[in-house]
Amino acid sequence: MSTRKIRLALAVPLLCATFIVLGACSSGTASTNSPSVKSKPEDYNEAAELTFFGNSAQSQEYFNKYYGDAIRKKFPNYKLTYLQIDSNNKATTLPELIAAGTTIDMYYATIGNFESALREFDMQVDITDWIKTESIDTSRFEATLMEAMKVNTGGPIYGLPVQSNVEALYYNKDIFDKFGVSYPKDGMTWDEAAELSKKLTRIDGGKQYYGFGATFSHILRANQLSLARVDKATGKPLIHIDPGWKTLYDTLFGKMMGGDEYKQSFIQSKSLDNINGFIKDQNVATLAFFAQLYLTNPTELQLMNWDMVTLPTFKEKPGVGSQLYPMFFGPTKLTKNKEAVLKVIKFMVSEEYQTGLARKGWMSVLTTDKVRNEYAQDTPFKDKNYKALFINKPAPIVYTPEIDPSLITIHTNAAYSILKGEADINTAFRTAEQAAQKAIDDFKAKNAK
């Protein structure tokens, strides 16, 4: 198996369980294997067998809760099979499934991973004509979602977004109350958030508290300034070229996390680069993180006195939030029943399905108030400030090359070196640029073989 295929096989979409791996997308010539499906009245009683593969570690229970149960209810005679990576301790990767002749009817993954895997194995199906034939109004979707697909494919549409995600600022009310600091508000700038962080970064009762925490990989990946890590035209890394990166790092790792308290913490460990400080140690007052924290950590959050506000914004981009991180679903060339697959996709982007998904706590791809007002109503956290997820305008989603996960790691390491005092920002960026260029060159060389 080629290095490229091995890398894709190990890719795990973001937010399946641990919010770890970031998306990637490939370059290359797009196929236009458009499905020839004629529009006809819906038939929900027909029989069909469909196999889903998400190239992820999602459990069968997770698949059923968010996808399978609703699809089976709508199509009672559809038999759904979900193929899971590492099921029963036996690795089931996309290359292995294809080599074994397994039929994959529906493929789904996060933006970047989705297009990349389909094209890697020549499974992509351009559904642009079908969208027109079925009169699916993509203007109902948040605009950046479809634009992101076109940026990464060069135009063809291989699937539709079914669920989305955005970053918000979580806060622990008890820490704010303990120190007599007013709660954060929707619409804050990063300068205002930095002032709050300073008031909350202190030692009390021998315990070190921090005003702000974030998972670096996510806040860099979904950055509000829509900074690309690679120039699409030249393939060159941009961290030391685009001045926006300096603005981003000065803000997040200077204003928000500068100071000796943070320096000592990062010298000793990387505890602030995950959710433990916020939900377990409870010594982090605010946390920049994606919206579904309460789905992956419901038990811990039920024991906390927390809420959320909009992610603070840059003065250079007022009212602009993070990039969205959507999950796309699409048919593959392997399916023998495109009609059934496309009917399922059409249902999954309907207001009916999207309302149910929103009630379970996943962000809908639709922008209607009717759907948004139902958000998280079937979760234990009905009373939170969920409107914060929809106030900021999402930043445009940038082009992400296949090697993007490696570049994110390099960018994250640059942040660590700055926070630990090992390098100033210019030195850190030069080092990151060199490492990124080497990674890009090595990737090209391996895939040229």
Phi, psi and chi 1 to 4 in degrees:
 res  aa     phi    psi   chi1   chi2   chi3   chi4
   1 MET       -  137.7 -169.9 -174.5  -56.6      -
   2 SER   -70.2  158.0   71.5      -      -      -
   3 THR   -57.5  -39.4  -59.4      -      -      -
   4 ARG   -63.7  -42.8 -167.1  179.2 -173.0 -166.6
   5 LYS   -69.4  -36.7  -68.2 -177.2  179.0  179.7
   6 ILE   -62.2  -42.4  -68.4  172.8      -      -
   7 ARG   -62.9  -42.2 -170.7 -162.8   66.2   77.3
   8 LEU   -66.3  -37.7  -87.5  167.8      -      -
   9 ALA   -64.3  -28.8      -      -      -      -
  10 LEU   -89.8   -6.5  -63.2  176.9      -      -
  11 ALA   -69.2  131.2      -      -      -      -
  12 VAL  -120.2  120.2 -179.1      -      -      -
  13 PRO   -58.5  148.9  -25.6   34.8      -      -
  14 LEU   -61.8  143.5 -179.1   68.7      -      -
  15 LEU    76.2   15.2  -56.5  173.5      -      -
  16 CYS   -71.4  -41.4  -63.4      -      -      -
  17 ALA  -152.5  -40.5      -      -      -      -
  18 THR  -117.5    2.4   56.8      -      -      -
  19 PHE    54.7   46.5  -66.4   75.8      -      -
  20 ILE  -107.3  -59.2  -66.2  177.8      -      -
  21 VAL   -86.3  140.4  179.0      -      -      -
  22 LEU   -98.6  162.3  -61.1  170.6      -      -
  23 GLY   -73.5  160.5      -      -      -      -
  24 ALA  -146.0  154.3      -      -      -      -
  25 CYS  -139.9  154.6   64.1      -      -      -
  26 SER  -106.6  162.5   69.1      -      -      -
  27 SER   -97.3  174.1   59.4      -      -      -
  28 GLY   137.3  175.6      -      -      -      -
  29 THR   -83.1  127.8  -57.6      -      -      -
  30 ALA   -82.7  142.1      -      -      -      -
  31 SER   -85.6  151.5  168.8      -      -      -
  32 THR  -119.0   48.6   55.4      -      -      -
  33 ASN   -78.4   69.0 -175.8   42.7      -      -
  34 SER   -69.5  137.5  -59.3      -      -      -
  35 PRO   -72.5  132.9   25.1  -32.5      -      -
  36 SER   -95.8   78.5   55.1      -      -      -
  37 VAL  -113.0  121.3  178.9      -      -      -
  38 LYS   -83.4  140.3  -64.2 -178.8 -180.0  179.2
  39 SER   -67.3  132.6  179.5      -      -      -
  40 LYS  -153.2  165.3   63.4  179.9 -177.6  179.3
  41 PRO   -57.2  145.0  -24.7   34.6      -      -
  42 GLU   -65.1  139.3  -60.4  -67.7   -8.3      -
  43 ASP  -125.8  101.9 -179.0    0.9      -      -
  44 TYR   -87.7   -0.5  -61.5  116.9      -      -
  45 ASN  -103.1   -3.6  -65.8  -43.5      -      -
  46 GLU   -68.1  157.8   65.6 -177.7    4.6      -
  47 ALA   -99.8  143.9      -      -      -      -
  48 ALA  -160.9  152.6      -      -      -      -
  49 GLU  -118.7  122.7  -65.5 -174.4   10.8      -
  50 LEU  -128.2  134.8  -59.5  178.1      -      -
  51 THR  -109.8  127.7  -62.7      -      -      -
  52 PHE  -105.0  140.7  -72.2   67.3      -      -
  53 PHE  -138.7  126.8 -177.3   72.7      -      -
  54 GLY  -111.9    6.4      -      -      -      -
  55 ASN    50.1   41.9 -154.8   23.0      -      -
  56 SER  -143.2  175.0   74.9      -      -      -
  57 ALA   -99.6   18.3      -      -      -      -
  58 GLN   -59.7  139.7  -68.5  174.8  -12.8      -
  59 SER   -78.1  164.9   66.7      -      -      -
  60 GLN   -60.9  -37.6 -176.2   71.2   50.9      -
  61 GLU   -62.2  -42.7  179.5 -176.7   12.1      -
  62 TYR   -63.1  -47.1 -178.3   99.7      -      -
  63 PHE   -57.5  -46.3  173.7   83.7      -      -
  64 ASN   -65.4  -42.0  -71.3  -25.7      -      -
  65 LYS   -63.2  -44.2 -179.6  176.7 -179.0  179.0
  66 TYR   -97.9  -20.7  -64.7  107.1      -      -
  67 TYR  -128.6  -63.2  -44.1  127.8      -      -
  68 GLY   -57.7  -47.7      -      -      -      -
  69 ASP   -60.8  -43.1  -70.8  -12.5      -      -
  70 ALA   -67.1  -38.8      -      -      -      -
  71 ILE   -66.8  -43.7  -64.2  170.2      -      -
  72 ARG   -64.1  -35.5  -67.1 -176.5 -175.0  100.5
  73 LYS   -66.2  -39.3 -176.4  177.3  179.5  179.7
  74 LYS   -75.3  -37.2 -171.1   68.9  173.9 -178.3
  75 PHE  -122.5   79.0  -56.7   92.2      -      -
  76 PRO   -61.9  -20.8   20.3  -32.5      -      -
  77 ASN   -99.8    9.8  -67.4  -33.5      -      -
  78 TYR   -88.9  127.9  -80.0   17.8      -      -
  79 LYS   -97.0  116.8  178.6 -177.6  177.9 -178.7
  80 LEU  -103.8  134.0  -53.0 -175.2      -      -
  81 THR  -120.0  129.5  -61.1      -      -      -
  82 TYR  -110.6  123.2  167.4   57.0      -      -
  83 LEU   -97.5  125.8  -58.4  177.8      -      -
  84 GLN  -117.1  135.6  176.6 -171.2   -3.9      -
  85 ILE   -65.6  139.8  -73.4 -178.7      -      -
  86 ASP    63.1   23.5  -68.1  -31.5      -      -
  87 SER   -66.1  129.7  178.8      -      -      -
  88 ASN    56.9   35.2  -61.7  -40.5      -      -
  89 ASN    63.0   18.0  -63.1  -43.3      -      -
  90 LYS  -118.1  119.6 -178.1  179.2  179.4 -179.3
  91 ALA   -62.7  128.4      -      -      -      -
  92 THR  -124.2   98.1  -55.0      -      -      -
  93 THR  -103.7  163.6   65.6      -      -      -
  94 LEU   -58.3  -47.0 -171.6   54.8      -      -
  95 PRO   -59.8  -38.2  -24.2   35.4      -      -
  96 GLU   -66.5  -40.8  -70.5  169.9  -23.0      -
  97 LEU   -64.3  -42.7  -69.0  171.2      -      -
  98 ILE   -66.5  -42.4  -67.5  172.3      -      -
  99 ALA   -62.4  -31.7      -      -      -      -
 100 ALA   -83.2   -1.3      -      -      -      -
 101 GLY    78.7   21.1      -      -      -      -
 102 THR   -70.5  135.0  -55.1      -      -      -
 103 THR   -82.7  121.5  -64.2      -      -      -
 104 ILE  -111.8  111.6  -60.8  172.9      -      -
 105 ASP   -84.6  -41.0  -60.4  -72.0      -      -
 106 MET  -127.6  125.9 -179.9   88.8   81.2      -
 107 TYR  -112.5  139.7 -179.0   77.2      -      -
 108 TYR  -142.4  145.3   67.9   96.5      -      -
 109 ALA  -169.0  170.2      -      -      -      -
 110 THR   -72.5  159.3   47.3      -      -      -
 111 ILE   -52.4  136.2 -172.3   72.2      -      -
 112 GLY    95.7  -63.3      -      -      -      -
 113 ASN   -59.3  -37.7  -78.1  -45.0      -      -
 114 PHE   -61.2  -58.4  177.9   76.8      -      -
 115 GLU   -64.7  -39.2  -46.9   91.9  -64.6      -
 116 SER   -61.0  -48.7  175.4      -      -      -
 117 ALA   -68.6  -40.9      -      -      -      -
 118 LEU   -59.8  -44.5  -73.0  174.4      -      -
 119 ARG   -74.7  -32.6  -67.4 -161.6  -64.5 -164.5
 120 GLU   -57.4  -39.2  170.0   66.4   20.3      -
 121 PHE  -107.8   17.5  -61.4  100.3      -      -
 122 ASP    51.5   48.1 -167.5   29.0      -      -
 123 MET  -109.5   -0.4  -62.7 -167.1  -58.0      -
 124 GLN   -70.0  144.7   70.9  -85.6   23.7      -
 125 VAL  -129.3  122.2  176.2      -      -      -
 126 ASP   -80.4  116.1 -173.8   -7.8      -      -
 127 ILE  -102.7   17.1   62.7  172.7      -      -
 128 THR   -55.9  -47.7  -57.5      -      -      -
 129 ASP   -66.1  -38.2  -69.7  -18.3      -      -
 130 TRP   -63.1  -40.0  171.0   77.9      -      -
 131 ILE   -58.0  -40.7  -68.4  172.0      -      -
 132 LYS   -70.4  -44.4  -64.7  176.1 -178.3  176.9
 133 THR   -59.9  -40.9  -60.0      -      -      -
 134 GLU   -86.3    0.3  -67.6  -62.9  -48.2      -
 135 SER    54.1   42.3  -59.5      -      -      -
 136 ILE   -78.3  118.6  -66.3  176.4      -      -
 137 ASP   -83.2   93.6 -175.6    7.2      -      -
 138 THR   -72.2   -9.1   57.1      -      -      -
 139 SER   -70.0  -12.7   69.1      -      -      -
 140 ARG   -72.8  -22.0  -61.6  175.8  -55.7  138.8
 141 PHE   -79.3  153.6  -56.7  153.1      -      -
 142 GLU   -58.6  130.8 -155.9  -67.7  -43.0      -
 143 ALA   -57.2  -36.8      -      -      -      -
 144 THR   -68.4  -18.4   65.2      -      -      -
 145 LEU   -67.3  -50.8  -60.7  179.0      -      -
 146 MET   -71.8  -32.6  -64.2  -54.9  -67.8      -
 147 GLU   -62.9  -38.3  -73.9  -55.2  -49.0      -
 148 ALA   -62.3  -41.4      -      -      -      -
 149 MET   -60.0  -45.4  168.3   66.1   69.2      -
 150 LYS   -67.4  -36.5  -66.1  174.2 -177.4  177.5
 151 VAL   -61.3  -41.8  165.2      -      -      -
 152 ASN   -82.6  -19.6  -72.4  -26.9      -      -
 153 THR  -106.5  -15.4   66.5      -      -      -
 154 GLY    87.0    6.1      -      -      -      -
 155 GLY   141.9  -48.6      -      -      -      -
 156 PRO   -61.0  154.2  -23.9   34.8      -      -
 157 ILE  -115.6  115.8  -61.2  173.3      -      -
 158 TYR   -95.4  -11.6  -58.8  149.0      -      -
 159 GLY  -172.8  179.2      -      -      -      -
 160 LEU  -119.1  148.0  -67.5  179.1      -      -
 161 PRO   -72.7  135.1   28.7  -35.2      -      -
 162 VAL  -112.7  -34.6  168.2      -      -      -
 163 GLN  -142.8  159.9   60.6 -160.9   84.7      -
 164 SER  -138.5 -178.3 -169.4      -      -      -
 165 ASN  -159.7  153.1 -142.4  -26.9      -      -
 166 VAL  -150.9  154.7   71.4      -      -      -
 167 GLU   -85.6  144.5  -71.2 -143.9  -34.7      -
 168 ALA  -134.6  176.0      -      -      -      -
 169 LEU  -110.2  108.0 -172.1   71.3      -      -
 170 TYR   -80.8  151.0  -68.2   82.6      -      -
 171 TYR  -144.8  146.3   64.6   97.4      -      -
 172 ASN   -92.7  106.9 -174.7  -33.7      -      -
 173 LYS   -60.3  -35.2  -69.9 -175.9  175.2 -178.9
 174 ASP   -63.2  -36.8  -71.1  -18.3      -      -
 175 ILE   -68.9  -42.3  -63.9  179.1      -      -
 176 PHE   -61.9  -43.4  -81.4   81.1      -      -
 177 ASP   -64.9  -39.4  -67.8  -18.0      -      -
 178 LYS   -58.4  -38.8 -179.5 -177.8 -177.7   67.5
 179 PHE  -103.8    7.3  -62.5  123.8      -      -
 180 GLY    64.9   34.8      -      -      -      -
 181 VAL  -105.3  136.8  177.7      -      -      -
 182 SER   -65.0  144.8  -62.4      -      -      -
 183 TYR   -63.7  153.0  -63.4  153.8      -      -
 184 PRO   -65.3  161.6   21.8  -31.6      -      -
 185 LYS  -126.9  155.6  -61.8  178.6 -179.9  179.8
 186 ASP   -61.3  142.1  -69.6  -34.5      -      -
 187 GLY    86.7    8.8      -      -      -      -
 188 MET   -66.6  152.5  -70.8 -168.2  -50.5      -
 189 THR   -92.1  167.7   64.7      -      -      -
 190 TRP   -66.0  -30.1  -78.5  110.9      -      -
 191 ASP   -63.3  -42.2  -73.0  -20.0      -      -
 192 GLU   -68.2  -39.2  -68.6  170.0  -35.4      -
 193 ALA   -64.8  -34.8      -      -      -      -
 194 ALA   -64.5  -37.5      -      -      -      -
 195 GLU   -64.8  -40.2  -69.9  -56.8  -48.5      -
 196 LEU   -63.1  -44.1  -82.8 -176.5      -      -
 197 SER   -59.6  -39.8 -178.7      -      -      -
 198 LYS   -61.8  -39.2  -70.4  176.2 -176.5  176.7
 199 LYS   -68.7  -25.0  -65.1  176.5 -178.1  177.7
 200 LEU  -102.4   -7.6  -64.6  160.8      -      -
 201 THR   -89.9  100.4  -57.9      -      -      -
 202 ARG  -163.1  168.4   60.0  172.5   76.9  179.6
 203 ILE  -104.4  132.6  -64.9  176.3      -      -
 204 ASP  -142.1  124.5 -175.7   83.3      -      -
 205 GLY    61.1   32.0      -      -      -      -
 206 GLY    78.9    3.4      -      -      -      -
 207 LYS  -108.3  129.7 -176.2  175.4 -178.3  177.6
 208 GLN   -83.8  125.8  175.3   67.8   61.9      -
 209 TYR  -108.5  148.7  -70.4   86.0      -      -
 210 TYR  -124.9  139.7  -58.5   91.5      -      -
 211 GLY   -74.8  -26.0      -      -      -      -
 212 PHE  -148.2  142.5  174.6   74.7      -      -
 213 GLY  -142.1  160.7      -      -      -      -
 214 ALA  -161.1  155.1      -      -      -      -
 215 THR   -88.7  114.1   51.3      -      -      -
 216 PHE   -58.1  -43.7  -67.4    0.9      -      -
 217 SER   -59.3  -38.5   58.2      -      -      -
 218 HIS   -77.1  -42.6  -60.1  125.6      -      -
 219 ILE   -71.4  -25.5 -155.9  164.6      -      -
 220 LEU   -78.3  -43.0  -68.7  172.7      -      -
 221 ARG   -60.8  -44.5  164.3   65.5  176.7   82.6
 222 ALA  -102.3   31.3      -      -      -      -
 223 ASN   -56.0  144.2   72.7   81.7      -      -
 224 GLN   -71.1  -18.9  -65.4  160.2  -82.1      -
 225 LEU   -88.4    3.7  -58.9 -179.6      -      -
 226 SER    51.7   47.9  -65.2      -      -      -
 227 LEU   -87.0  121.7  -58.7  169.4      -      -
 228 ALA   -81.6  150.1      -      -      -      -
 229 ARG   -87.2  -21.8  -74.6  157.9  -72.9  -76.2
 230 VAL  -135.8  140.9  174.6      -      -      -
 231 ASP   -75.0  120.6 -175.2  -65.1      -      -
 232 LYS   -61.8  -35.6 -173.9  176.4 -178.1  179.5
 233 ALA   -75.8  -41.5      -      -      -      -
 234 THR  -102.5  -19.5   66.2      -      -      -
 235 GLY    75.3   14.3      -      -      -      -
 236 LYS   -91.6  142.9  -62.8  -66.9 -175.6 -177.8
 237 PRO   -66.9  148.2   22.5  -31.7      -      -
 238 LEU  -113.1   -1.6  -66.6  171.1      -      -
 239 ILE   -60.9  -32.0 -171.1  168.7      -      -
 240 HIS  -102.9    7.5 -160.1   40.9      -      -
 241 ILE  -111.1  -48.9  -63.6  174.1      -      -
 242 ASP   -79.1  117.0 -170.5  -27.2      -      -
 243 PRO   -63.8  -16.3   22.9  -33.9      -      -
 244 GLY   -61.7  -30.2      -      -      -      -
 245 TRP   -64.8  -36.4  -77.4  110.2      -      -
 246 LYS   -65.6  -41.8 -171.5  174.1 -171.4  -59.9
 247 THR   -59.0  -44.2  -61.3      -      -      -
 248 LEU   -63.5  -48.7 -173.5   74.9      -      -
 249 TYR   -68.7  -40.1  -85.4   64.7      -      -
 250 ASP   -59.0  -36.6  -81.4  -18.7      -      -
 251 THR   -76.7  -55.6  -60.6      -      -      -
 252 LEU   -72.6  -40.7  -61.9  178.6      -      -
 253 PHE  -108.8    4.6  -49.5  122.8      -      -
 254 GLY  -113.5  -74.9      -      -      -      -
 255 LYS   -60.1  -45.2  -67.8  177.8 -178.3  178.3
 256 MET   -81.6  -32.8  -65.1  -55.4  -59.7      -
 257 MET  -130.5   18.1  -53.1 -178.9   84.4      -
 258 GLY   -78.2  169.9      -      -      -      -
 259 GLY   109.0  159.9      -      -      -      -
 260 ASP   -65.2  -33.3  -71.1  -21.9      -      -
 261 GLU   -60.9  -45.8  -62.0   91.3  -12.6      -
 262 TYR   -69.1  -40.3  -78.0   93.5      -      -
 263 LYS   -58.3  -48.3  179.9  178.3  178.8  179.4
 264 GLN   -64.3  -37.6  -68.2  -54.9  -45.8      -
 265 SER   -63.4  -43.8  173.1      -      -      -
 266 PHE   -75.8  -25.2  -75.9  108.0      -      -
 267 ILE   -67.0  -39.1  -71.3  174.3      -      -
 268 GLN   -80.0  -38.8  -64.5  168.7   15.4      -
 269 SER  -161.9 -178.9   69.4      -      -      -
 270 LYS  -114.8   32.6  -64.6 -179.1  179.5  179.5
 271 SER   -62.5  -23.6   60.4      -      -      -
 272 LEU   -85.2   -1.8  -69.2 -176.7      -      -
 273 ASP   -96.6   23.9 -168.0   31.7      -      -
 274 ASN  -150.1 -173.5   54.0   46.4      -      -
 275 ILE   -88.1   -3.9   62.1  174.8      -      -
 276 ASN   -60.4  -41.1  -71.5  -25.6      -      -
 277 GLY   -61.8  -31.4      -      -      -      -
 278 PHE   -84.4  -50.9 -175.9   74.5      -      -
 279 ILE   -96.6  -19.6   66.7  172.9      -      -
 280 LYS  -107.9  -61.4  -65.7 -178.3  179.4  179.7
 281 ASP   -71.7  -26.8  -60.4  -25.8      -      -
 282 GLN    51.2   47.0  -65.6 -165.5   27.5      -
 283 ASN  -119.3   10.3   66.3  -26.0      -      -
 284 VAL  -114.0  121.6  174.8      -      -      -
 285 ALA   -76.8  -39.0      -      -      -      -
 286 THR  -132.3  148.3   66.4      -      -      -
 287 LEU  -137.1  122.5  176.5   73.6      -      -
 288 ALA   -84.7  118.4      -      -      -      -
 289 PHE  -160.0  164.8 -158.4   70.9      -      -
 290 PHE   -67.5  162.0  -79.6  107.9      -      -
 291 ALA   -66.2  -24.6      -      -      -      -
 292 GLN   -91.0   25.3  -87.9   62.7   51.4      -
 293 LEU   -57.7  -37.2 -179.1   61.9      -      -
 294 TYR   -75.9  -11.7   41.1   84.0      -      -
 295 LEU   -86.0  -33.0  -65.5 -174.6      -      -
 296 THR   -90.2  -19.8   55.4      -      -      -
 297 ASN  -133.8   51.8  -61.7  -86.4      -      -
 298 PRO   -65.2  -38.2   24.6  -34.6      -      -
 299 THR   -63.2  -47.6  -57.7      -      -      -
 300 GLU   -63.9  -42.0  -65.0   93.2  -25.2      -
 301 LEU   -73.0  -23.7  -71.3 -175.3      -      -
 302 GLN   -68.5  -19.2  -74.6 -174.5   70.6      -
 303 LEU   -95.0   -0.8  -59.7  175.5      -      -
 304 MET  -108.9  154.4  -74.9 -177.1   62.6      -
 305 ASN  -101.3   90.8 -175.8   18.6      -      -
 306 TRP  -131.9  166.2   65.4  -83.9      -      -
 307 ASP  -158.3 -172.4 -150.3  -27.2      -      -
 308 MET  -142.0  156.6   63.4  167.4   64.5      -
 309 VAL  -135.7  176.0  -66.7      -      -      -
 310 THR   -61.1  149.0   56.1      -      -      -
 311 LEU   -61.2  130.8 -169.0   69.0      -      -
 312 PRO   -54.6  153.2  -27.0   36.7      -      -
 313 THR  -114.8  159.3   58.3      -      -      -
 314 PHE   -85.1  142.5  -72.5   85.9      -      -
 315 LYS   -64.4  -25.2   59.3 -175.9  179.5 -177.8
 316 GLU   -71.9  -22.3  -65.7   86.2   -7.0      -
 317 LYS  -134.6   68.4  -61.8  -79.5 -174.5  178.0
 318 PRO   -60.7  134.7   22.2  -33.2      -      -
 319 GLY    74.4   10.9      -      -      -      -
 320 VAL  -104.9  123.4  175.9      -      -      -
 321 GLY   -91.2 -160.4      -      -      -      -
 322 SER   -75.3  167.1   73.7      -      -      -
 323 GLN   -67.7  147.7  -62.8  170.5   53.8      -
 324 LEU   -77.6  159.6  -62.4 -179.5      -      -
 325 TYR  -130.5   85.3 -158.1   80.9      -      -
 326 PRO   -86.8  160.4   32.6  -36.4      -      -
 327 MET  -109.0  125.2 -173.6   83.3   76.7      -
 328 PHE  -104.8  145.6  -82.0   79.1      -      -
 329 PHE  -121.1  138.5  -77.4   65.4      -      -
 330 GLY  -157.3  159.2      -      -      -      -
 331 PRO   -75.5  164.0   30.8  -35.5      -      -
 332 THR  -121.6  163.3   79.0      -      -      -
 333 LYS   -64.2  -16.7  -72.1 -178.5 -178.5  177.6
 334 LEU   -77.2  -19.8  -56.8  176.6      -      -
 335 THR   -69.4  145.8 -176.0      -      -      -
 336 LYS  -103.5    2.8  -62.5  178.2  177.2   62.5
 337 ASN  -139.9   68.6 -162.1  -22.2      -      -
 338 LYS   -61.0  -35.7  -74.4 -168.9  179.8   73.7
 339 GLU   -59.2  -46.0  -73.8 -166.1   11.5      -
 340 ALA   -65.9  -41.4      -      -      -      -
 341 VAL   -61.6  -46.2  174.4      -      -      -
 342 LEU   -69.2  -32.4  -66.7  171.9      -      -
 343 LYS   -63.3  -39.3  -77.5 -177.0  179.3  179.7
 344 VAL   -65.3  -44.4  169.2      -      -      -
 345 ILE   -61.7  -43.0  -64.7  174.9      -      -
 346 LYS   -59.6  -41.3 -175.7  176.0 -178.9  179.5
 347 PHE   -64.3  -40.2  166.6   62.2      -      -
 348 MET   -68.6  -19.5  -65.8 -178.8   84.1      -
 349 VAL  -102.7    8.1  -62.3      -      -      -
 350 SER   -77.6  159.7   69.2      -      -      -
 351 GLU   -63.0  -33.6 -169.3  170.3   84.4      -
 352 GLU   -58.8  -54.6  175.8 -172.9   -6.1      -
 353 TYR   -68.4  -43.2  177.3   86.1      -      -
 354 GLN   -63.4  -33.0  -71.8  -68.5  -50.0      -
 355 THR   -65.7  -43.5  -61.1      -      -      -
 356 GLY   -63.0  -40.9      -      -      -      -
 357 LEU   -64.1  -42.5 -164.8   66.4      -      -
 358 ALA   -63.4  -40.5      -      -      -      -
 359 ARG   -62.7  -30.1  -71.2 -172.7   64.2   87.9
 360 LYS   -80.0   -6.2  -67.1 -177.8  177.7   72.9
 361 GLY   105.0    8.8      -      -      -      -
 362 TRP   -99.0  137.9  -95.3  105.7      -      -
 363 MET   -65.7  128.2  -77.6 -172.8   66.5      -
 364 SER   -73.2  154.4  169.4      -      -      -
 365 VAL   -84.7  -10.2  -62.6      -      -      -
 366 LEU   -85.0  151.5  -56.6 -177.1      -      -
 367 THR  -104.5    7.3   59.6      -      -      -
 368 THR   -72.8  142.7   61.2      -      -      -
 369 ASP   -62.7  -33.9  -70.6  -22.3      -      -
 370 LYS   -57.2  -41.8 -177.4  177.4  179.7 -179.5
 371 VAL   -76.7  -45.3  174.3      -      -      -
 372 ARG   -62.5  -33.0  -72.3  179.5  172.6  179.2
 373 ASN   -69.6  -14.8  -70.4  -19.8      -      -
 374 GLU   -91.6    0.5  -64.5  -66.7  -38.3      -
 375 TYR   -56.8  127.8 -172.3   78.9      -      -
 376 ALA    63.4   18.3      -      -      -      -
 377 GLN   -74.4  -13.6  -68.2  -53.3  -65.1      -
 378 ASP  -102.4   17.9  -70.0  -19.8      -      -
 379 THR  -109.8  168.4   74.5      -      -      -
 380 PRO   -72.1   -1.1  -16.7   31.0      -      -
 381 PHE  -119.3   60.2  -47.1  106.2      -      -
 382 LYS   -73.8  -23.8  -61.3  179.1 -178.1  179.8
 383 ASP   -98.7   15.0   59.4  -17.2      -      -
 384 LYS   -84.4  167.1  -56.9  -55.9  178.2 -177.0
 385 ASN   -81.9   64.5  179.1   34.4      -      -
 386 TYR   -70.6  -17.2  -66.0  123.5      -      -
 387 LYS   -61.4  -20.3   73.1  177.2 -172.1  -62.6
 388 ALA   -60.8  -23.7      -      -      -      -
 389 LEU   -74.5  -16.6  -57.5  175.9      -      -
 390 PHE  -119.2    1.8  -49.8  108.7      -      -
 391 ILE   -76.6  -51.0  -67.3  174.7      -      -
 392 ASN   -69.3  148.3  -75.2  -23.2      -      -
 393 LYS   -80.1  126.3  178.3 -177.9  177.8 -179.1
 394 PRO   -61.1  138.8  -22.4   34.2      -      -
 395 ALA   -70.1  147.1      -      -      -      -
 396 PRO   -56.8  138.6  -25.6   35.5      -      -
 397 ILE   -80.9  128.6  -59.3  172.1      -      -
 398 VAL   -89.5  162.9  -60.4      -      -      -
 399 TYR   -61.2  133.3  162.7   70.6      -      -
 400 THR  -128.2  117.2   51.0      -      -      -
 401 PRO   -74.6  168.2   30.6  -36.4      -      -
 402 GLU   -58.5  -30.7 -107.0 -175.2  -51.7      -
 403 ILE   -85.2    8.0 -163.5  174.9      -      -
 404 ASP   -53.7  -41.5 -159.1   55.2      -      -
 405 PRO   -56.2  -38.0  -27.8   37.1      -      -
 406 SER   -67.9  -37.4  -63.6      -      -      -
 407 LEU   -68.1  -37.0  -58.4 -178.2      -      -
 408 ILE   -61.3  -41.7  -73.0  -70.8      -      -
 409 THR   -61.4  -41.7  -61.7      -      -      -
 410 ILE   -64.6  -42.7  -68.9  168.6      -      -
 411 HIS   -65.0  -37.8  -78.1 -145.6      -      -
 412 THR   -65.5  -42.6  -61.8      -      -      -
 413 ASN   -62.1  -33.9  -70.7  -21.0      -      -
 414 ALA   -62.9  -40.9      -      -      -      -
 415 ALA   -63.3  -43.1      -      -      -      -
 416 TYR   -60.6  -43.5  -76.9  134.4      -      -
 417 SER   -64.3  -33.9   66.0      -      -      -
 418 ILE   -70.3  -47.4  -66.5  167.2      -      -
 419 LEU   -65.5  -32.0  -73.1  164.0      -      -
 420 LYS   -81.9   -7.3  -67.9  179.0 -179.3 -179.7
 421 GLY    78.8   17.0      -      -      -      -
 422 GLU   -80.2  -22.4  -63.8  172.8  -13.4      -
 423 ALA  -156.7  148.6      -      -      -      -
 424 ASP   -78.3  173.2   60.2   31.0      -      -
 425 ILE   -64.4  -36.9 -167.8  167.1      -      -
 426 ASN   -67.1  -42.0  -70.4  -35.8      -      -
 427 THR   -65.8  -42.5  -58.7      -      -      -
 428 ALA   -61.9  -40.0      -      -      -      -
 429 PHE   -69.6  -39.1  -82.1   12.8      -      -
 430 ARG   -62.8  -43.4  -77.8 -164.5  -62.2  -89.9
 431 THR   -62.8  -42.5  -59.1      -      -      -
 432 ALA   -65.1  -39.8      -      -      -      -
 433 GLU   -62.1  -43.6 -179.7 -177.1   42.4      -
 434 GLN   -64.8  -42.9  -67.3  167.9    2.4      -
 435 ALA   -65.7  -39.7      -      -      -      -
 436 ALA   -66.0  -41.7      -      -      -      -
 437 GLN   -64.6  -40.2 -171.7   62.8   65.6      -
 438 LYS   -63.7  -42.5 -176.1  177.7 -173.9  -55.2
 439 ALA   -63.2  -41.5      -      -      -      -
 440 ILE   -64.6  -45.8  -68.0  168.5      -      -
 441 ASP   -63.8  -42.8  -67.7  -17.5      -      -
 442 ASP   -63.6  -40.5  -71.1  -11.2      -      -
 443 PHE   -63.1  -44.2 -179.6   79.0      -      -
 444 LYS   -63.8  -41.0  -70.5  179.4  178.1  178.3
 445 ALA   -64.9  -41.9      -      -      -      -
 446 LYS   -66.0  -37.7  -71.2  178.1 -179.6  178.0
 447 ASN   -86.2   -4.6  -73.9  -77.8      -      -
 448 ALA   -83.6  -15.0      -      -      -      -
 449 LYS   -76.3      -  -64.4  179.0 -179.9  179.2
